[in-house]
Amino acid sequence: MEIRAEAIEIKDYHDDGKLEMRVVKLRLPHESNFIYKAGQYAMLSMDGFTLRANPHALKWTSYSISSAPHHEGTIEFCFKIKETNGFTQYVKDHMQLGTKVGVKGPFGNFTNEHPQKKILMVATGSGIAPIMGMIRHLVHANSDVEIMLVYGMRNTNYFVFREELEKYARSHPKFILMPTLSRPDHKWDGRKGYVQGVLKDMKIDDISSTQAFICGNPQMVAEVKTLLLEKGFDKAKVHVEQWEGA
Ligand SMILES: Cc1cc2nc3c(=O)[nH]c(=O)nc-3n(C[C@H](O)[C@H](O)[C@H](O)COP(=O)(O)OP(=O)(O)OC[C@H]3O[C@@H](n4cnc5c(N)ncnc54)[C@H](O)[C@@H]3O)c2cc1C
C-alpha cells in the first residue's frame, strides 16, 4: 500500500548542539486503512528527495515503525540524523509540521507473533524504533509477558522515548528498563558501558520460555546474538533487525 501522510508532531534530540535523533509522528489519510504489525518497517519518501540518477523519481528509504497498531490514524518514525546528504539529512532540513511524506508498506518480519512468558529486548540508537512499537503494543494489550529492555545509547541526550519508557517501568511491574550509557556524564548513576557487558553479566532464568528481539547496528546485533546463544537461547527465539550506523 502506498499513501501520503502528514507530519503532525516532531520531537528532536540534540547532543553538543547537533541534531542527532528526530521522532516524527505522521497523520494517515482517513481512507488509508494502513495495517501493520508492531516491529514492521515502511519505505518513506519526501517530495524533492529524488534519485541522483533520475531527478524525476523519488528515492524511497526504509524506516522501522515506532508506533503500534492501536495508534489509529497516525504512524511514527525515529530518524538517526546523518550528514551524508541522504534521506535523514533531508528530514533534518525539510521536515516541518504539515510536510507530506510518502509511506509504502508495511514490510518485514521483525514481529512478535507468538509471545512467550518472557521477552528480552536489546536496542541501541535508532534500533529502539521497532522495539518501542512492540513495547507499546504489549503494554496496550495489558499483556502479562515479562519484558526486559536493555537500551544502549551514548548519553542521556540520546534517550529517545525516555519519559514514556520510565512511565511504563513505574506502572508495569513486569516491565524492566535497563538504560545503558557508553559515555555518561558525571550525574548518571545507572548502568555504564555497552549493552554486551550488561548481557554478559545478566542472569536470565527460564531461558527456554524467553524470546529475544535485538535491533541496532550489525556488530552489536551479532555480538549480542552470539552471547545469547552461548547462554542457551534457542536460535529460533532470537529475532534480529539491523542497519548500518543505527
Ligand atoms: C529494515 C530497516 C529499518 C530501518 N529503520 C531505521 C530507523 O528506524 N531509523 C533510522 O534512522 N534508520 C533506519 N534504517 C536505516 C535507513 O534505511 C537508512 O539506511 C539510514 O537512515 C541512512 O541514512 P542516510 O541519511 O545516510 O540515508 P540514505 O538516503 O539511505 O543515504 C545512504 C547513502 O546513499 C547516498 N544517497 C543518498 N541519497 C542518494 C540519492 N538520491 N541517490 C544516490 N545516492 C544517495 C548518501 O549520500 C549516503 O551515502 C533502517 C534500515 C532498514 C533496512
The ligand as an SDF file (V2000), in Angstrom:
LIG
                    3D

 53 58  0  0  0  0  0  0  0  0999 V2000
   14.5580   -2.5960    7.8190 C   0  0  0  0  0  0  0  0  0  0  0  0
   15.2660   -1.2880    8.0780 C   0  0  0  0  0  0  0  0  0  0  0  0
   14.7840   -0.4530    9.0740 C   0  0  0  0  0  0  0  0  0  0  0  0
   15.4350    0.7540    9.3320 C   0  0  0  0  0  0  0  0  0  0  0  0
   14.9480    1.5550   10.3200 N   0  0  0  0  0  0  0  0  0  0  0  0
   15.5730    2.7140   10.6010 C   0  0  0  0  0  0  0  0  0  0  0  0
   15.0750    3.5660   11.6540 C   0  0  0  0  0  0  0  0  0  0  0  0
   14.0880    3.2740   12.3220 O   0  0  0  0  0  0  0  0  0  0  0  0
   15.7470    4.7190   11.8780 N   0  0  0  0  0  0  0  0  0  0  0  0
   16.8620    5.0790   11.1570 C   0  0  0  0  0  0  0  0  0  0  0  0
   17.4130    6.1570   11.4120 O   0  0  0  0  0  0  0  0  0  0  0  0
   17.3470    4.2860   10.1870 N   0  0  0  0  0  0  0  0  0  0  0  0
   16.7250    3.1310    9.8680 C   0  0  0  0  0  0  0  0  0  0  0  0
   17.2010    2.3400    8.8550 N   0  0  0  0  0  0  0  0  0  0  0  0
   18.3450    2.8210    8.0690 C   0  0  0  0  0  0  0  0  0  0  0  0
   17.8330    3.7120    6.9270 C   0  0  0  0  0  0  0  0  0  0  0  0
   17.1530    2.9280    5.9630 O   0  0  0  0  0  0  0  0  0  0  0  0
   18.9690    4.4510    6.2070 C   0  0  0  0  0  0  0  0  0  0  0  0
   19.9020    3.4990    5.7420 O   0  0  0  0  0  0  0  0  0  0  0  0
   19.6870    5.4080    7.0960 C   0  0  0  0  0  0  0  0  0  0  0  0
   18.7580    6.3310    7.6210 O   0  0  0  0  0  0  0  0  0  0  0  0
   20.8090    6.0790    6.3010 C   0  0  0  0  0  0  0  0  0  0  0  0
   20.6370    7.4090    6.4050 O   0  0  0  0  0  0  0  0  0  0  0  0
   21.0460    8.4100    5.2760 P   0  0  0  0  0  0  0  0  0  0  0  0
   20.5210    9.7340    5.6920 O   0  0  0  0  0  0  0  0  0  0  0  0
   22.5080    8.2870    5.0090 O   0  0  0  0  0  0  0  0  0  0  0  0
   20.1530    7.9290    4.0960 O   0  0  0  0  0  0  0  0  0  0  0  0
   20.2590    7.3600    2.6710 P   0  0  0  0  0  0  0  0  0  0  0  0
   19.3720    8.2180    1.8600 O   0  0  0  0  0  0  0  0  0  0  0  0
   19.9180    5.9200    2.7260 O   0  0  0  0  0  0  0  0  0  0  0  0
   21.7650    7.5360    2.2040 O   0  0  0  0  0  0  0  0  0  0  0  0
   22.6790    6.4850    2.2640 C   0  0  0  0  0  0  0  0  0  0  0  0
   23.8080    6.7590    1.3320 C   0  0  0  0  0  0  0  0  0  0  0  0
   23.3040    6.8650   -0.0250 O   0  0  0  0  0  0  0  0  0  0  0  0
   23.6590    8.1270   -0.5700 C   0  0  0  0  0  0  0  0  0  0  0  0
   22.4910    8.7250   -1.2370 N   0  0  0  0  0  0  0  0  0  0  0  0
   21.5930    9.4850   -0.6280 C   0  0  0  0  0  0  0  0  0  0  0  0
   20.6820    9.9380   -1.4830 N   0  0  0  0  0  0  0  0  0  0  0  0
   21.0050    9.4440   -2.6580 C   0  0  0  0  0  0  0  0  0  0  0  0
   20.4250    9.5640   -3.9220 C   0  0  0  0  0  0  0  0  0  0  0  0
   19.3700   10.3470   -4.1560 N   0  0  0  0  0  0  0  0  0  0  0  0
   20.9930    8.8760   -4.9240 N   0  0  0  0  0  0  0  0  0  0  0  0
   22.0900    8.1410   -4.6870 C   0  0  0  0  0  0  0  0  0  0  0  0
   22.6990    8.0220   -3.5040 N   0  0  0  0  0  0  0  0  0  0  0  0
   22.1660    8.6540   -2.4920 C   0  0  0  0  0  0  0  0  0  0  0  0
   24.0060    9.0220    0.6020 C   0  0  0  0  0  0  0  0  0  0  0  0
   24.9190   10.0300    0.2390 O   0  0  0  0  0  0  0  0  0  0  0  0
   24.5230    8.0700    1.6150 C   0  0  0  0  0  0  0  0  0  0  0  0
   25.8990    7.8860    1.4380 O   0  0  0  0  0  0  0  0  0  0  0  0
   16.5800    1.1300    8.5840 C   0  0  0  0  0  0  0  0  0  0  0  0
   17.0520    0.2690    7.5840 C   0  0  0  0  0  0  0  0  0  0  0  0
   16.4120   -0.9130    7.3440 C   0  0  0  0  0  0  0  0  0  0  0  0
   16.9560   -1.8180    6.2690 C   0  0  0  0  0  0  0  0  0  0  0  0
  1  2  1  0
  2  3  1  0
  2 52  2  0
  3  4  2  0
  4  5  1  0
  4 50  1  0
  5  6  2  0
  6  7  1  0
  6 13  1  0
  7  8  2  0
  7  9  1  0
  9 10  1  0
 10 11  2  0
 10 12  1  0
 12 13  2  0
 13 14  1  0
 14 15  1  0
 14 50  1  0
 15 16  1  0
 16 17  1  0
 16 18  1  0
 18 19  1  0
 18 20  1  0
 20 21  1  0
 20 22  1  0
 22 23  1  0
 23 24  1  0
 24 25  2  0
 24 26  1  0
 24 27  1  0
 27 28  1  0
 28 29  2  0
 28 30  1  0
 28 31  1  0
 31 32  1  0
 32 33  1  0
 33 34  1  0
 33 48  1  0
 34 35  1  0
 35 36  1  0
 35 46  1  0
 36 37  1  0
 36 45  1  0
 37 38  2  0
 38 39  1  0
 39 40  1  0
 39 45  2  0
 40 41  1  0
 40 42  2  0
 42 43  1  0
 43 44  2  0
 44 45  1  0
 46 47  1  0
 46 48  1  0
 48 49  1  0
 50 51  2  0
 51 52  1  0
 52 53  1  0
M  END
$$$$
